[in-house]
Amino acid sequence: MIEPAFIVLQNIQDTFYTFLQNIRIVDLLDIIIISSFLYIVLNWLRQSASRRNLFSFLVILIVYVIARLTGMYLTELLIEGLFVIILIGIIVVFQSDMRRIIDRISNWRFFDISQPDSTDISSSIITEAVAKMADQRTGALIVLKGREDWDRHVHGGIELDGKITIPLLHSIFNTSAPGHDGAVLSDGQRILKFGVHLPLSTNLYKLSRGGTRHTAALGLSEKCDALVIVVSEERGTISIARNGQIRQLESHSDLKKHLDDFWAEYYQSSATSYKQWGERRSLKTALAAGSLAFILWLSFAYPSETVYRTYAVPIEYSNLESTPYALQDTVPLEARLTLSGSEQAFRTFEPSDLVISFDLSSEEVEDLELDIDSDNINLPAGLQFFEATPPALQLKKQYFVPAEVPVKVPVSGTIAEHLQFQSAVPSPETVTVLVDTASASIDSVLTEPVDLSQIEGQTVQQKALQLEGDSFRLPEQTSPNIRVTINVRKIPS
Ligand SMILES: Nc1ncnc2c1ncn2[C@@H]1O[C@H](COP(=O)(O)OP(=O)(O)OP(=O)(O)O)[C@@H](O)[C@H]1O
């Protein structure tokens, strides 16, 4: 009994070590980015009106992950095949939420704004006015602007742009006044409009009681981050709707705290945002996002299986000039390499970058049997050399012995009638040539010929040395050009 338990433990330990060896910094970054994305999505779903619909998509995702992990190829293939349809479904179902996210991003503030004192005054005024209207059973609907734009969702109304005061709120919602129907839109200390029509919610199950006024409050709270206060004409209660949820307040005085919290969040200071981050709910969401990202990464990106791929790879020989030998005949210029690694590593790899290179100046290549191994291959991270065909290269070499030989300048053509050719003097007069003594010998080296028909007087020309065949070569750093001075004499007429 002890042995299998030990083996299991050993296996877990091995898997863990392999995991640690395989994981790269970019993988950690990958997980962090996905976690952040999931954190935003989960947070949004907590507030989203369409979150019930999410359940079906979540089931499909879970089935897909299980199918992938357990190798249920047909199921995996089916879900992948339906991917576009599922994506369209997600876009249709979550379209209003997606628009909200885009709105939210476009209204993002990179530097937090501290809360102005005026909001404190506004919350006191609104609390007092609303409490009084509730006591008097005057129906009211007051919207406080959040960060998001609401223009797309609200309709009609009369422009006001006046400072919030208790008498103003009372006069607006006075049932005998023509503008009491609809909602008041406010931003900070100002009333922007009254008599505004808000979108109605379709999630009527969230309303235990209440008619269209409460439905309208809930409706707007589902579309943007505004806070909506409802005073029920029928029951004299105060309710607040926010982030797609509506709740009736226990006591009228609770409203002040809700308003203060709302504004604190709206004009969020860094201190509050850190505090919020540390809140248990946010922490839970962050943990859930991190775990989900890790599971997704393990299922889709973790290099679990080793795959083998073979490529035709060019061979380069370098520093041949600095050796006392040359390679005989034609040398192999290509070999087939088999590499091993994860599918993920192969995905980011560019086979055309691969090259086998031999530094022939190195002392190890004495016998010129060159083994192809990982030292000669520019392997990318994550891939290993498995085998090469052929596994080694057999190259024949030629040894070269230096010989100092005179330079001779041949001449061609006929010189002009009024001139007489005297001499073509090379400079330097001798050069050192490397000679493969096993197959050739040399007693002089010729330059390109001097064409006498082009000579019009004494002149100096550059002529290249003519070394034909594989048995001769010039040492490194020797110029192949020779300076030739052509001496002529004028024939007196
Ligand atoms: N879409 C809307 N946008 C803004 N205000 C609306 C909207 N629909 C209804 N109202 C307001 O709600 C009033 C009707 O309230 P209704 O009695 O139907 O709702 P309720 O939720 O039961 O409210 P109460 O508890 O005050 O009776 C309308 O007179 C109007 O002022």
The ligand as an SDF file (V2000), in Angstrom:
LIG
                    3D

 31 33  0  0  0  0  0  0  0  0999 V2000
  -40.6550   55.4120  -18.4130 N   0  0  0  0  0  0  0  0  0  0  0  0
  -40.8370   56.3110  -17.4470 C   0  0  0  0  0  0  0  0  0  0  0  0
  -39.9260   57.2710  -17.2330 N   0  0  0  0  0  0  0  0  0  0  0  0
  -40.0920   58.1750  -16.2410 C   0  0  0  0  0  0  0  0  0  0  0  0
  -41.1310   58.1900  -15.4100 N   0  0  0  0  0  0  0  0  0  0  0  0
  -42.0920   57.2570  -15.5900 C   0  0  0  0  0  0  0  0  0  0  0  0
  -41.9710   56.2580  -16.6020 C   0  0  0  0  0  0  0  0  0  0  0  0
  -43.0510   55.4740  -16.5230 N   0  0  0  0  0  0  0  0  0  0  0  0
  -43.8070   55.9380  -15.5050 C   0  0  0  0  0  0  0  0  0  0  0  0
  -43.2460   57.0260  -14.9320 N   0  0  0  0  0  0  0  0  0  0  0  0
  -43.7350   57.7910  -13.8120 C   0  0  0  0  0  0  0  0  0  0  0  0
  -44.4220   56.9080  -12.9750 O   0  0  0  0  0  0  0  0  0  0  0  0
  -45.7370   57.3590  -12.8140 C   0  0  0  0  0  0  0  0  0  0  0  0
  -46.6350   56.1830  -12.7910 C   0  0  0  0  0  0  0  0  0  0  0  0
  -46.3560   55.4670  -11.6720 O   0  0  0  0  0  0  0  0  0  0  0  0
  -47.0000   54.0560  -11.3660 P   0  0  0  0  0  0  0  0  0  0  0  0
  -48.0410   54.2650  -10.2770 O   0  0  0  0  0  0  0  0  0  0  0  0
  -47.3610   53.3580  -12.6050 O   0  0  0  0  0  0  0  0  0  0  0  0
  -45.7400   53.3900  -10.8360 O   0  0  0  0  0  0  0  0  0  0  0  0
  -45.3990   52.8030   -9.4080 P   0  0  0  0  0  0  0  0  0  0  0  0
  -44.0540   52.2100   -9.5790 O   0  0  0  0  0  0  0  0  0  0  0  0
  -46.5100   51.9550   -8.9090 O   0  0  0  0  0  0  0  0  0  0  0  0
  -45.2550   54.1100   -8.5270 O   0  0  0  0  0  0  0  0  0  0  0  0
  -46.0330   54.5090   -7.2000 P   0  0  0  0  0  0  0  0  0  0  0  0
  -45.6110   53.5390   -6.1610 O   0  0  0  0  0  0  0  0  0  0  0  0
  -45.5680   55.8930   -7.0080 O   0  0  0  0  0  0  0  0  0  0  0  0
  -47.4920   54.3940   -7.5780 O   0  0  0  0  0  0  0  0  0  0  0  0
  -46.0120   58.2350  -14.0130 C   0  0  0  0  0  0  0  0  0  0  0  0
  -46.9710   59.2060  -13.6730 O   0  0  0  0  0  0  0  0  0  0  0  0
  -44.7070   58.8420  -14.2860 C   0  0  0  0  0  0  0  0  0  0  0  0
  -44.5010   60.0100  -13.5340 O   0  0  0  0  0  0  0  0  0  0  0  0
  1  2  1  0
  2  3  1  0
  2  7  2  0
  3  4  2  0
  4  5  1  0
  5  6  2  0
  6  7  1  0
  6 10  1  0
  7  8  1  0
  8  9  2  0
  9 10  1  0
 10 11  1  0
 11 12  1  0
 11 30  1  0
 12 13  1  0
 13 14  1  0
 13 28  1  0
 14 15  1  0
 15 16  1  0
 16 17  2  0
 16 18  1  0
 16 19  1  0
 19 20  1  0
 20 21  2  0
 20 22  1  0
 20 23  1  0
 23 24  1  0
 24 25  2  0
 24 26  1  0
 24 27  1  0
 28 29  1  0
 28 30  1  0
 30 31  1  0
M  END
$$$$
